[in-house]
């Protein structure tokens, strides 16, 4: 998914991507993809074990100050996507300033985080440079227990949403 002016610079991908790694099957998203619940759901349906979001949410004063587009909104997206899909999510958020476009700031929108399948933050860094580490190796019996309570995917009623 391309955001606003990105459409003039880039070409959108044409298929969702799930890759096998030693950590498990990673469902790959880039930035704006996280806003689209059906896209993340598709990655889960394709067998993703973890959703990974590589991002550079813009810290634009207009978006932040007028419309409230800030770390709280982005944290909400990460938490909700993990919860509604009952899957861990890891997000790495860019920080710093863009030398090619001095007006763009990435240093305080964040967060980089690791979120559990319940939407709980296991680790996060709201702003600045650093490393965030969160353990998502949830024992099978705990995941099974949570999945028996969090039946969101099987409780969906797509016939009502058409």
C-alpha positions as CSV (number, residue, x, y, z in Angstrom):
1,X,0.0,0.0,0.0
2,X,1.4,3.4,-1.0
3,X,0.6,6.4,1.1
4,X,-0.2,9.8,-0.5
5,X,2.8,11.1,-2.5
6,X,4.6,7.7,-2.4
7,X,2.5,6.9,-5.4
8,X,4.5,9.3,-7.5
9,X,7.8,7.8,-6.5
10,X,7.2,4.1,-6.0
11,X,5.3,1.1,-7.4
12,X,3.1,-0.9,-5.2
13,X,3.8,-4.6,-4.7
14,X,1.5,-7.1,-6.3
15,X,1.3,-9.9,-3.8
16,X,1.4,-10.5,0.0
17,X,4.7,-11.9,1.2
18,X,5.2,-14.7,3.8
19,X,8.8,-16.0,4.2
20,X,10.2,-19.0,5.9
21,X,13.0,-18.2,8.4
22,X,14.6,-20.0,11.4
23,X,12.3,-17.9,13.6
24,X,9.2,-19.1,11.9
25,X,7.0,-17.8,9.0
26,X,7.2,-14.0,8.8
27,X,4.3,-12.1,7.3
28,X,6.0,-8.9,5.9
29,X,4.4,-5.5,6.0
30,X,5.8,-2.1,5.2
31,X,4.6,1.0,7.1
32,X,1.2,1.9,5.7
33,X,0.2,-1.8,5.2
34,X,-0.5,-2.0,8.9
35,X,-3.6,0.2,8.5
36,X,-5.3,-2.4,6.3
37,X,-6.7,-5.2,8.5
38,X,-7.6,-7.4,5.5
39,X,-4.0,-7.3,4.3
40,X,-2.6,-8.5,7.7
41,X,-5.4,-11.1,7.9
42,X,-4.3,-12.4,4.5
43,X,-0.7,-12.9,5.7
44,X,-2.1,-14.9,8.7
45,X,-4.2,-17.0,6.3
46,X,-1.1,-17.6,4.3
47,X,0.5,-19.2,7.4
48,X,2.5,-16.3,9.0
49,X,3.6,-17.0,12.6
50,X,4.7,-13.5,13.2
51,X,3.8,-10.2,11.5
52,X,6.8,-7.9,10.9
53,X,6.3,-4.2,10.1
54,X,9.2,-2.2,8.9
55,X,8.2,1.4,9.0
56,X,9.0,5.1,9.0
57,X,5.9,6.8,10.4
58,X,6.3,10.4,9.6
59,X,6.4,13.0,12.4
60,X,4.7,15.8,10.5
61,X,3.6,18.7,12.7
62,X,0.3,19.0,10.8
63,X,-0.6,15.3,11.1
64,X,0.6,15.1,14.7
65,X,-0.7,18.4,16.2
66,X,-3.9,18.9,14.2
67,X,-5.1,15.3,13.7
68,X,-3.3,13.5,16.6
69,X,-1.3,11.1,14.4
70,X,1.3,10.2,17.0
71,X,2.9,7.2,18.8
72,X,-0.4,6.5,20.6
73,X,-2.2,5.9,17.3
74,X,0.6,3.7,15.9
75,X,0.8,1.7,19.1
76,X,-2.9,1.2,18.8
77,X,-2.5,-0.2,15.3
78,X,0.2,-2.6,16.3
79,X,-1.7,-3.8,19.3
80,X,-5.0,-4.2,17.4
81,X,-3.5,-6.1,14.5
82,X,-1.8,-8.6,16.9
83,X,-5.0,-9.0,18.9
84,X,-7.5,-9.4,16.1
85,X,-5.3,-12.0,14.4
86,X,-4.1,-13.7,17.6
87,X,-0.5,-13.4,16.4
88,X,2.7,-11.8,17.6
89,X,3.8,-8.6,15.8
90,X,7.2,-6.9,15.7
91,X,7.6,-3.3,14.4
92,X,10.8,-1.5,13.7
93,X,10.3,2.2,13.3
94,X,12.8,4.5,11.7
95,X,14.3,7.4,13.6
96,X,16.3,10.4,12.7
97,X,16.1,13.1,10.0
98,X,15.9,12.7,6.2
99,X,18.8,14.5,4.6
100,X,17.2,14.6,1.2
101,X,14.0,16.2,2.7
102,X,15.0,18.3,5.7
103,X,11.4,18.8,6.8
104,X,10.8,15.2,7.5
105,X,11.4,14.0,11.0
106,X,11.2,10.4,12.1
107,X,12.5,10.8,15.7
108,X,9.4,10.8,17.8
109,X,6.5,9.1,16.1
110,X,7.6,5.5,16.8
111,X,7.3,3.1,18.5
112,X,9.5,0.2,17.7
113,X,7.8,-2.7,19.6
114,X,7.1,-6.3,20.1
115,X,3.4,-7.2,20.7
116,X,1.9,-10.5,22.0
117,X,-1.0,-12.2,20.4
118,X,-3.2,-10.6,23.0
119,X,-2.2,-7.1,22.0
120,X,0.0,-6.6,25.1
121,X,3.3,-4.8,24.5
122,X,6.2,-7.1,25.4
123,X,8.7,-4.5,24.7
124,X,8.7,-1.0,23.1
125,X,10.7,2.1,22.6
126,X,8.6,5.1,22.1
127,X,11.3,7.3,20.5
128,X,15.0,7.6,19.7
129,X,17.6,5.0,18.6
130,X,18.0,1.7,20.3
131,X,17.1,-2.0,20.3
132,X,13.8,-3.5,21.5
133,X,13.8,-7.1,22.5
134,X,10.6,-9.0,23.4
135,X,10.2,-12.7,23.9
136,X,7.5,-14.3,21.8
137,X,8.3,-18.0,22.3
138,X,5.0,-18.6,24.1
139,X,4.6,-22.2,25.4
140,X,2.2,-24.2,23.2
141,X,-0.2,-24.9,26.1
142,X,-0.4,-21.1,26.9
143,X,-1.0,-20.3,23.3
144,X,-3.6,-23.0,23.1
145,X,-5.3,-21.6,26.2
146,X,-5.3,-18.0,24.9
147,X,-6.6,-19.2,21.5
148,X,-9.5,-20.9,23.2
149,X,-10.5,-17.6,24.7
150,X,-9.5,-15.3,21.8
151,X,-11.6,-16.9,19.1
152,X,-11.8,-13.7,17.0
153,X,-10.8,-15.3,13.7
154,X,-13.3,-18.2,13.9
155,X,-16.0,-15.9,15.2
156,X,-15.9,-13.7,12.1
157,X,-19.1,-13.6,10.1
158,X,-18.0,-12.5,6.6
159,X,-21.5,-13.0,5.3
160,X,-22.5,-9.9,7.3
161,X,-19.6,-7.8,5.9
162,X,-20.2,-8.2,2.2
